[in-house]
Amino acid sequence: MTSKLDQLKQFTTVVADTGDLDAIARMKPVDATTNPSLLLKAAAMPAYSELLKAALGAGKSDLGLACDHFGVAVGGEILKIIPGRISTEVDARLSFDTQATLRRAERLIGLYEEAGIGRERVLIKIASTWEGIRAAEQLEKAGIQCNLTLLFAFAQAQACADAGVFLISPFVGRIYDWYKKAEGRDFVGVEDPGVQSVTRIYNYYKANAYPTVVMGASFRNIGQIEALAGCDRLTISPELLQQLADDQQPLARVLNPGAASEPRQSLAENQFRWAMNEDAMATEKLAEGIRLFARDQEKLEKLLTAQA
C-alpha cells in the first residue's frame, strides 16, 4: 500500500506550507507558499543567513524593500527544488489600500524577474479584503496571478471568483479554532466547520464553472486533509506532510466536481461588507490574521535592523 501522501497526490496538488528547504526537498510538493510568519522562521535558519545579509544590503536602509528582497530570495531558493510555483505575500499592513498593494505586488514581481525568475512561477499573496480583491483583479488583468489568503467567508470566495483571481486559500484550521472555542466542543471529519466551508466553496466554483483554484490551508490535523481529498490544492505543513507520508492506510477521494450547489451570485461592495459583518467568525479571523502577519512583518524588520 502506498502512503496517504502519495495517494493524495493522485487527485490533489500538494503544496508545502513552509520555508524549510530540507522539508520541501524531502516531501517533494509541486508548489510552496510563504507568509510573514514563515519568513520570520526562515530568517532564523542558518541556511538563510547570507540571504538575510544580502537583502539588508539591497534594501539600502528601506526596511520594506529589504523584506521584499528577502522574501524573493527565499522564494528563489525554494523554486530551485520544486517544479511549480512559490506564493510570496504583500505586506499585510497594506491590506486596506488597493493602490499600495498594487505597487508592492509589482515590485515583488520585478524583483523576481531581476533574479531571472518569470512571473509564471510566482503567485502574489494578498489578504482577501475588499481592497485586496480589487488589487488582485487589476493584477490578474496585467498578467500577475494572485493567491488570495486569509479567506474565511463564503462572500470572500464569491468576490474572488468574480474578480478572476487565480487561486484562493481558505483557512480550514483557523475556522475550526474559532468554532471550537465558541461552541466548546471538538469537530471531526465532515462536521468540521472549516472542512464544510471549503467544501461549499469548491462545490460552488465547480457548479458555476469558475476557473479559480481552491487551495485549502491552515490545517490542524490530517483528518481535515482527508476530508478535503480531491480539492484542487492543499497547502500543508511539514509536520502533517510527514504524518501523511507515514500512514499506509487507504485514502478515498471526497471532493469531486458536479456536486449540487447554489447558483452564481455577484456581490456589490455593500453586499460584500454586509455579508462580512454578519459573519462574526470571518470578521474576527480576518482582522486577527492581518494583525498577526503585520506583527511578524515588524519582527522581521527588527531582525534586519539588528543585522545592520
N, C-alpha and C positions, 0 to 999 in steps of 0.2 A: 504494500500500500504506500502511495506517495504521501508526503506531508500535506497538512491543510494549506500551508502556504503555496505549495506547488499546485494544489487543486484550485485554490482561489485565483491564481494567475491564469487559469484556463478561461475564465469568464469575467474577470475584473482586472483592470490595470492597477498594479500595486505601486504605490508611491511611498518613498521613505520620508518621514517627518522628522528630519534631523540634519545636523551639520557634521555629524561624526563620520569621517571618511572611512574608517575601518568598518563601521556597521553597514554603511552603504555598499562597500565592496563585498561584504560577506553575504548580504541579503539579496543583492542583485535586483533592485527595483528598476522600473522603467524611468520614472521621474523622481524628483525630490523637491521638497518645499523647505523654506526657511522663514523665520519671522524674527522680530527684535529679540525675543526671549532665547531663541536658538542661536542667534548670532552672538548674544552675550555669553552663552555657554561655550561657543566655539572660540571666542576671544580668550578664554582661559585655558585652551588646549595648546600644548607645546607645538603641535603641528602647524598652528596658525600664527605663531609669534612673529615671524618675519613679515607675514602679510599685514599684520596689525601695524607694525612699524612703517611699512611701505604706504599703507593707507593714510597714516598720520602725515607723512611727508607729502603725499599727493594732495591732501586736503588743504595745505597751506594756511593753517590757522582757522579754517572754516570747518567746524566740527560736523555739521550736517553733511558736507561734501566728503569728509574723511570717512564717516559712517557708510555713505553710499559706496565709496571706493572699497571699503572692507567687505560690504555685502556682496558686491560684484566679484571681488577676489575669491571669497568663499564659494560663491556660485560657480565661478570658473573652475575651481578645483573639483567641485562635485561633478561638473559636466564632463570632466576627463574620465570618469568611471561609470557614468550612466549613459544609455543610448538616447534618452528623451530630453525632457525639459527641466529647468530649475525655476521655481517661483521665488521672486525677490520682492520684498514688501516696501511700499511707500511709508514714510514716517507717519505713524498713527496720529500725530498732533495736527496733521493736515486733513483729517477725516471729514471736516465740515467746510472745506474750502476747495471747490471744484477746480479753479484755475491753478492754485498752488499744487494740487495733486497732479494735474496735467504736466506742469513744469517739472516736478520731481520724477514722474514716470518717464518723461522724455529724457531727462538727464541720466537715469539708470540705464535706459536702452542705449544711449550714446556711449556710456562707459563700457557697456558690454561690447558694442561694436568697435570701440577703440582697442579693446582687448582681442579682437578678431573673432568674436562670438556673435553670430547672426541673431536677429530678433526672433527668428523662428524657433530658437531653442530656449526662449525666455517667456515666462508669464509674469506680468506685473501684478502684485497682490495689493488690493485696495479694500478698505473696510466697506461693508455694504450699507453705508448711509445713503440718503437720497443724493447728497452731493457727490459721494464716491461713485455711485452708479452712473450719474450724469458724466463724470470724468471718464469712466470706463467706456461709455457709449461713444464719446469722441475719440478715444484712443483706438478702439476697435475699428472705427472708420478710417483711421490713419495707418492701419496695419500693425498696431501694437496690441497683442492679445493679452487678456486680463484674467486674473483669478480673484473673484470677489469673496472675501473672507469675513469672519465674524458674522456669519449668517445664521439667524435663529428663527426667523419668522417666515411663514409662507408668503407674506406680502413682499418680503425682500427677494425671495426666489422669483415671484411673478415679475417684479420690476427689472430684475437682472435679465430674465429671458427676453422681455420686451426691448431691452436696451441692446440686445445682441451680444451679450457678454460670452466669452469663450467658455468659461468654467466658473462654477461656484463651489464653495467649501462650507456646507452646513456642519455646524459643530455638535456632533452627537453627544459627546461626553458632558459638555457644559449644560446642555439642555437637561440631560439626565441628572446632573448635580442639583440643578435648581428645583426640579420636581421632587427629588429625593428629600431635600431639605424642607420644601414647602409642605409635602404630604406626610413626612415622617415615616416613609417606607421605601423598600428597595423595589427595583423593577428588573425583570428578566426577559430576554428574548423580544418577541413582538409586542410585549406590553410596555417596553421601554419607550418613554416619550420621545427621546432622541431618535430612536430607530423609526418610530412612527412618523416623525417629521420628515426624515429623508425619504422614506417610502412614499409618502404623499407627494413630495416634490418630484421624485423620479417618475411616478405614475402620471403626474400632471404634464411633465415635459414630454414624455413619450406619447401620451394620448393626443397631445396637441402639436406634435411634430416640431418641437423646439430643438435646435441643434446644440444648445448649451449643455456642456458636460456637467454631470453631478458627481462631485467627489466628497464622499463622507469623510469627516475629520474629527479629531479630538476624541479618541476612544479611551474608555476606562477599562475595558475587558474584552477578551476575544469573543464572548457571547454576542456583543454588539456587532462585531465584524461579521460573525457567522450569520446573523440575522439580516445583514445587508449584502450578502454574497450575490453577485450579479450586478451590483451598482456599477456605473461606468468606471469610476476610480475610487480607491480608498487610500488615504494617506495615513500611515501607521508608524508608531514609534518603534525604535529598535527592540525594546523590551517585548512588545506584543508581536512583532515580526518573529522574534526568536521563539515565543510560545507557539505560534502557528507552525514554525519550522520543526518544532519538537513533537508535535501532535500528529499521529499517523491515522487518526480516525477519519471516516468518510465525511466529506463536506458537500452538502447539497446546494444548488443554486436556488436562491429565494426570490430575487427580483428578476422579472422578465418584462420586456416591452409588451404592451397590449392590455394591461390590467385596466379595469374601469376607473375613470377619474372624472373630476369636474371639468366643465368647459373652460376654454380660454377666457381670461379677463384681464384687460389692460387697466392699470391704475394711474390716475392723475396724482399729482403731488399731494393734494389734500386727502385723497383716499389712502394713499400710502402712509401718510403721517397719522391718520386716524386709526388705521389698522395696527400700526406700531403702538400707538397709545393704548389701544385695547388689549394688547398682549404684554402683560406685566413681565413675564419671563424674558421675552425678546428685548424689551426696552432696558431691563436691568442688565442682562448679559452683554448686550451690545455696548452699553456705556462702560461697564466693568472691563470688558475686553480691550476697549480703546485706552482706558486708563492704565491697565497693566502693561500693554505694549508701549505706551508713552513713557512709563516709568523705566522700563527696560532699555528703551532708546536713550533716556537720560543717563542711565548707569553705563551704557556703552560709551557715551560721550565723555563721562568722567574717567572711564578706563583709558580712553585715548588721551585725555588731558594728562593723566598720570604718567603716560609713556613719553610725553614731550620733554 
